[in-house]
Amino acid sequence: MDEQPNHDVGKRSPHHRTTSKGPLTMSDSNTEIDEETMAGIRAYYEARANLPEEVLAEERYELRAAFGAGAEVVDIFTGETQIV
């Protein structure tokens, strides 16, 4: 049986991840990934704390449209709970 050549060798996966130090390799620990993830969550948390009231009102409107009036919605990153 003839073996077909693998044309995907050396191509990047659509799920290719990089870190601040370059491409993620199998030898990388989860530490850097966790640090980058936490930095992103901290930035998100800080940005949410400074949102203007009109942006928050629009967000509540969208949440009501998505989940229905009176639904309790929890932001999984900040722990903020809203009844929309």
Chimera marker file (.cmm) of the C-alpha trace (Angstrom):
<marker_set name="trace">
<marker id="1" x="0.000" y="0.000" z="0.000" r="1" g="1" b="0" radius="0.5"/>
<marker id="2" x="1.420" y="3.401" z="-0.999" r="1" g="1" b="0" radius="0.5"/>
<marker id="3" x="1.626" y="5.899" z="1.818" r="1" g="1" b="0" radius="0.5"/>
<marker id="4" x="0.336" y="9.371" z="0.969" r="1" g="1" b="0" radius="0.5"/>
<marker id="5" x="2.668" y="12.296" z="1.734" r="1" g="1" b="0" radius="0.5"/>
<marker id="6" x="1.704" y="14.505" z="4.647" r="1" g="1" b="0" radius="0.5"/>
<marker id="7" x="1.413" y="18.003" z="3.173" r="1" g="1" b="0" radius="0.5"/>
<marker id="8" x="0.536" y="19.513" z="6.545" r="1" g="1" b="0" radius="0.5"/>
<marker id="9" x="3.994" y="18.994" z="8.047" r="1" g="1" b="0" radius="0.5"/>
<marker id="10" x="5.399" y="22.308" z="9.209" r="1" g="1" b="0" radius="0.5"/>
<marker id="11" x="2.120" y="24.207" z="8.816" r="1" g="1" b="0" radius="0.5"/>
<marker id="12" x="0.646" y="26.053" z="11.766" r="1" g="1" b="0" radius="0.5"/>
<marker id="13" x="-2.425" y="24.705" z="13.403" r="1" g="1" b="0" radius="0.5"/>
<marker id="14" x="-5.466" y="27.013" z="13.391" r="1" g="1" b="0" radius="0.5"/>
<marker id="15" x="-5.159" y="26.756" z="17.179" r="1" g="1" b="0" radius="0.5"/>
<marker id="16" x="-1.525" y="27.938" z="17.198" r="1" g="1" b="0" radius="0.5"/>
<marker id="17" x="-0.803" y="29.956" z="20.351" r="1" g="1" b="0" radius="0.5"/>
<marker id="18" x="2.017" y="32.316" z="21.084" r="1" g="1" b="0" radius="0.5"/>
<marker id="19" x="3.354" y="33.797" z="24.266" r="1" g="1" b="0" radius="0.5"/>
<marker id="20" x="5.209" y="37.034" z="24.865" r="1" g="1" b="0" radius="0.5"/>
<marker id="21" x="8.399" y="35.039" z="24.266" r="1" g="1" b="0" radius="0.5"/>
<marker id="22" x="7.291" y="33.561" z="20.927" r="1" g="1" b="0" radius="0.5"/>
<marker id="23" x="5.455" y="30.415" z="19.817" r="1" g="1" b="0" radius="0.5"/>
<marker id="24" x="4.102" y="28.146" z="22.515" r="1" g="1" b="0" radius="0.5"/>
<marker id="25" x="5.921" y="24.828" z="22.599" r="1" g="1" b="0" radius="0.5"/>
<marker id="26" x="5.267" y="21.558" z="24.357" r="1" g="1" b="0" radius="0.5"/>
<marker id="27" x="8.079" y="22.317" z="26.791" r="1" g="1" b="0" radius="0.5"/>
<marker id="28" x="6.468" y="25.567" z="28.002" r="1" g="1" b="0" radius="0.5"/>
<marker id="29" x="4.924" y="25.418" z="31.420" r="1" g="1" b="0" radius="0.5"/>
<marker id="30" x="1.451" y="26.694" z="32.168" r="1" g="1" b="0" radius="0.5"/>
<marker id="31" x="2.986" y="29.468" z="34.279" r="1" g="1" b="0" radius="0.5"/>
<marker id="32" x="3.450" y="31.962" z="31.461" r="1" g="1" b="0" radius="0.5"/>
<marker id="33" x="0.056" y="31.199" z="30.007" r="1" g="1" b="0" radius="0.5"/>
<marker id="34" x="-1.524" y="31.723" z="33.413" r="1" g="1" b="0" radius="0.5"/>
<marker id="35" x="0.349" y="35.014" z="33.890" r="1" g="1" b="0" radius="0.5"/>
<marker id="36" x="-0.820" y="36.309" z="30.507" r="1" g="1" b="0" radius="0.5"/>
<marker id="37" x="-4.380" y="35.176" z="31.175" r="1" g="1" b="0" radius="0.5"/>
<marker id="38" x="-4.406" y="36.870" z="34.574" r="1" g="1" b="0" radius="0.5"/>
<marker id="39" x="-2.978" y="40.075" z="33.082" r="1" g="1" b="0" radius="0.5"/>
<marker id="40" x="-5.845" y="40.101" z="30.579" r="1" g="1" b="0" radius="0.5"/>
<marker id="41" x="-8.434" y="39.506" z="33.289" r="1" g="1" b="0" radius="0.5"/>
<marker id="42" x="-6.940" y="42.307" z="35.423" r="1" g="1" b="0" radius="0.5"/>
<marker id="43" x="-7.086" y="44.689" z="32.447" r="1" g="1" b="0" radius="0.5"/>
<marker id="44" x="-10.717" y="43.696" z="31.824" r="1" g="1" b="0" radius="0.5"/>
<marker id="45" x="-11.605" y="44.224" z="35.492" r="1" g="1" b="0" radius="0.5"/>
<marker id="46" x="-9.986" y="47.679" z="35.529" r="1" g="1" b="0" radius="0.5"/>
<marker id="47" x="-11.709" y="48.683" z="32.278" r="1" g="1" b="0" radius="0.5"/>
<marker id="48" x="-15.101" y="47.601" z="33.655" r="1" g="1" b="0" radius="0.5"/>
<marker id="49" x="-14.579" y="49.732" z="36.753" r="1" g="1" b="0" radius="0.5"/>
<marker id="50" x="-14.259" y="52.847" z="34.570" r="1" g="1" b="0" radius="0.5"/>
<marker id="51" x="-17.182" y="52.338" z="32.194" r="1" g="1" b="0" radius="0.5"/>
<marker id="52" x="-19.492" y="55.348" z="31.783" r="1" g="1" b="0" radius="0.5"/>
<marker id="53" x="-23.112" y="54.938" z="32.939" r="1" g="1" b="0" radius="0.5"/>
<marker id="54" x="-24.471" y="55.089" z="29.365" r="1" g="1" b="0" radius="0.5"/>
<marker id="55" x="-22.320" y="52.094" z="28.406" r="1" g="1" b="0" radius="0.5"/>
<marker id="56" x="-23.554" y="50.165" z="31.445" r="1" g="1" b="0" radius="0.5"/>
<marker id="57" x="-27.174" y="51.059" z="30.586" r="1" g="1" b="0" radius="0.5"/>
<marker id="58" x="-26.691" y="49.787" z="27.027" r="1" g="1" b="0" radius="0.5"/>
<marker id="59" x="-25.151" y="46.590" z="28.389" r="1" g="1" b="0" radius="0.5"/>
<marker id="60" x="-28.140" y="46.024" z="30.696" r="1" g="1" b="0" radius="0.5"/>
<marker id="61" x="-30.484" y="46.587" z="27.737" r="1" g="1" b="0" radius="0.5"/>
<marker id="62" x="-28.617" y="43.961" z="25.710" r="1" g="1" b="0" radius="0.5"/>
<marker id="63" x="-28.605" y="41.525" z="28.641" r="1" g="1" b="0" radius="0.5"/>
<marker id="64" x="-32.379" y="41.955" z="29.071" r="1" g="1" b="0" radius="0.5"/>
<marker id="65" x="-32.858" y="41.262" z="25.357" r="1" g="1" b="0" radius="0.5"/>
<marker id="66" x="-30.689" y="38.145" z="25.572" r="1" g="1" b="0" radius="0.5"/>
<marker id="67" x="-31.828" y="36.653" z="28.887" r="1" g="1" b="0" radius="0.5"/>
<marker id="68" x="-35.184" y="38.291" z="29.616" r="1" g="1" b="0" radius="0.5"/>
<marker id="69" x="-36.236" y="40.879" z="32.179" r="1" g="1" b="0" radius="0.5"/>
<marker id="70" x="-35.510" y="39.866" z="35.762" r="1" g="1" b="0" radius="0.5"/>
<marker id="71" x="-32.730" y="37.401" z="34.878" r="1" g="1" b="0" radius="0.5"/>
<marker id="72" x="-29.708" y="37.260" z="37.160" r="1" g="1" b="0" radius="0.5"/>
<marker id="73" x="-26.505" y="37.567" z="35.141" r="1" g="1" b="0" radius="0.5"/>
<marker id="74" x="-23.037" y="37.010" z="36.614" r="1" g="1" b="0" radius="0.5"/>
<marker id="75" x="-19.796" y="38.253" z="35.046" r="1" g="1" b="0" radius="0.5"/>
<marker id="76" x="-17.524" y="35.243" z="35.498" r="1" g="1" b="0" radius="0.5"/>
<marker id="77" x="-14.370" y="37.382" z="35.588" r="1" g="1" b="0" radius="0.5"/>
<marker id="78" x="-15.383" y="40.104" z="38.059" r="1" g="1" b="0" radius="0.5"/>
<marker id="79" x="-18.072" y="38.253" z="40.021" r="1" g="1" b="0" radius="0.5"/>
<marker id="80" x="-20.406" y="41.201" z="39.426" r="1" g="1" b="0" radius="0.5"/>
<marker id="81" x="-24.073" y="40.140" z="39.588" r="1" g="1" b="0" radius="0.5"/>
<marker id="82" x="-26.856" y="42.055" z="37.884" r="1" g="1" b="0" radius="0.5"/>
<marker id="83" x="-30.600" y="41.590" z="37.789" r="1" g="1" b="0" radius="0.5"/>
<marker id="84" x="-31.575" y="42.755" z="34.329" r="1" g="1" b="0" radius="0.5"/>
<link id1="1" id2="2" r="1" g="1" b="0" radius="0.2"/>
<link id1="2" id2="3" r="1" g="1" b="0" radius="0.2"/>
<link id1="3" id2="4" r="1" g="1" b="0" radius="0.2"/>
<link id1="4" id2="5" r="1" g="1" b="0" radius="0.2"/>
<link id1="5" id2="6" r="1" g="1" b="0" radius="0.2"/>
<link id1="6" id2="7" r="1" g="1" b="0" radius="0.2"/>
<link id1="7" id2="8" r="1" g="1" b="0" radius="0.2"/>
<link id1="8" id2="9" r="1" g="1" b="0" radius="0.2"/>
<link id1="9" id2="10" r="1" g="1" b="0" radius="0.2"/>
<link id1="10" id2="11" r="1" g="1" b="0" radius="0.2"/>
<link id1="11" id2="12" r="1" g="1" b="0" radius="0.2"/>
<link id1="12" id2="13" r="1" g="1" b="0" radius="0.2"/>
<link id1="13" id2="14" r="1" g="1" b="0" radius="0.2"/>
<link id1="14" id2="15" r="1" g="1" b="0" radius="0.2"/>
<link id1="15" id2="16" r="1" g="1" b="0" radius="0.2"/>
<link id1="16" id2="17" r="1" g="1" b="0" radius="0.2"/>
<link id1="17" id2="18" r="1" g="1" b="0" radius="0.2"/>
<link id1="18" id2="19" r="1" g="1" b="0" radius="0.2"/>
<link id1="19" id2="20" r="1" g="1" b="0" radius="0.2"/>
<link id1="20" id2="21" r="1" g="1" b="0" radius="0.2"/>
<link id1="21" id2="22" r="1" g="1" b="0" radius="0.2"/>
<link id1="22" id2="23" r="1" g="1" b="0" radius="0.2"/>
<link id1="23" id2="24" r="1" g="1" b="0" radius="0.2"/>
<link id1="24" id2="25" r="1" g="1" b="0" radius="0.2"/>
<link id1="25" id2="26" r="1" g="1" b="0" radius="0.2"/>
<link id1="26" id2="27" r="1" g="1" b="0" radius="0.2"/>
<link id1="27" id2="28" r="1" g="1" b="0" radius="0.2"/>
<link id1="28" id2="29" r="1" g="1" b="0" radius="0.2"/>
<link id1="29" id2="30" r="1" g="1" b="0" radius="0.2"/>
<link id1="30" id2="31" r="1" g="1" b="0" radius="0.2"/>
<link id1="31" id2="32" r="1" g="1" b="0" radius="0.2"/>
<link id1="32" id2="33" r="1" g="1" b="0" radius="0.2"/>
<link id1="33" id2="34" r="1" g="1" b="0" radius="0.2"/>
<link id1="34" id2="35" r="1" g="1" b="0" radius="0.2"/>
<link id1="35" id2="36" r="1" g="1" b="0" radius="0.2"/>
<link id1="36" id2="37" r="1" g="1" b="0" radius="0.2"/>
<link id1="37" id2="38" r="1" g="1" b="0" radius="0.2"/>
<link id1="38" id2="39" r="1" g="1" b="0" radius="0.2"/>
<link id1="39" id2="40" r="1" g="1" b="0" radius="0.2"/>
<link id1="40" id2="41" r="1" g="1" b="0" radius="0.2"/>
<link id1="41" id2="42" r="1" g="1" b="0" radius="0.2"/>
<link id1="42" id2="43" r="1" g="1" b="0" radius="0.2"/>
<link id1="43" id2="44" r="1" g="1" b="0" radius="0.2"/>
<link id1="44" id2="45" r="1" g="1" b="0" radius="0.2"/>
<link id1="45" id2="46" r="1" g="1" b="0" radius="0.2"/>
<link id1="46" id2="47" r="1" g="1" b="0" radius="0.2"/>
<link id1="47" id2="48" r="1" g="1" b="0" radius="0.2"/>
<link id1="48" id2="49" r="1" g="1" b="0" radius="0.2"/>
<link id1="49" id2="50" r="1" g="1" b="0" radius="0.2"/>
<link id1="50" id2="51" r="1" g="1" b="0" radius="0.2"/>
<link id1="51" id2="52" r="1" g="1" b="0" radius="0.2"/>
<link id1="52" id2="53" r="1" g="1" b="0" radius="0.2"/>
<link id1="53" id2="54" r="1" g="1" b="0" radius="0.2"/>
<link id1="54" id2="55" r="1" g="1" b="0" radius="0.2"/>
<link id1="55" id2="56" r="1" g="1" b="0" radius="0.2"/>
<link id1="56" id2="57" r="1" g="1" b="0" radius="0.2"/>
<link id1="57" id2="58" r="1" g="1" b="0" radius="0.2"/>
<link id1="58" id2="59" r="1" g="1" b="0" radius="0.2"/>
<link id1="59" id2="60" r="1" g="1" b="0" radius="0.2"/>
<link id1="60" id2="61" r="1" g="1" b="0" radius="0.2"/>
<link id1="61" id2="62" r="1" g="1" b="0" radius="0.2"/>
<link id1="62" id2="63" r="1" g="1" b="0" radius="0.2"/>
<link id1="63" id2="64" r="1" g="1" b="0" radius="0.2"/>
<link id1="64" id2="65" r="1" g="1" b="0" radius="0.2"/>
<link id1="65" id2="66" r="1" g="1" b="0" radius="0.2"/>
<link id1="66" id2="67" r="1" g="1" b="0" radius="0.2"/>
<link id1="67" id2="68" r="1" g="1" b="0" radius="0.2"/>
<link id1="68" id2="69" r="1" g="1" b="0" radius="0.2"/>
<link id1="69" id2="70" r="1" g="1" b="0" radius="0.2"/>
<link id1="70" id2="71" r="1" g="1" b="0" radius="0.2"/>
<link id1="71" id2="72" r="1" g="1" b="0" radius="0.2"/>
<link id1="72" id2="73" r="1" g="1" b="0" radius="0.2"/>
<link id1="73" id2="74" r="1" g="1" b="0" radius="0.2"/>
<link id1="74" id2="75" r="1" g="1" b="0" radius="0.2"/>
<link id1="75" id2="76" r="1" g="1" b="0" radius="0.2"/>
<link id1="76" id2="77" r="1" g="1" b="0" radius="0.2"/>
<link id1="77" id2="78" r="1" g="1" b="0" radius="0.2"/>
<link id1="78" id2="79" r="1" g="1" b="0" radius="0.2"/>
<link id1="79" id2="80" r="1" g="1" b="0" radius="0.2"/>
<link id1="80" id2="81" r="1" g="1" b="0" radius="0.2"/>
<link id1="81" id2="82" r="1" g="1" b="0" radius="0.2"/>
<link id1="82" id2="83" r="1" g="1" b="0" radius="0.2"/>
<link id1="83" id2="84" r="1" g="1" b="0" radius="0.2"/>
</marker_set>
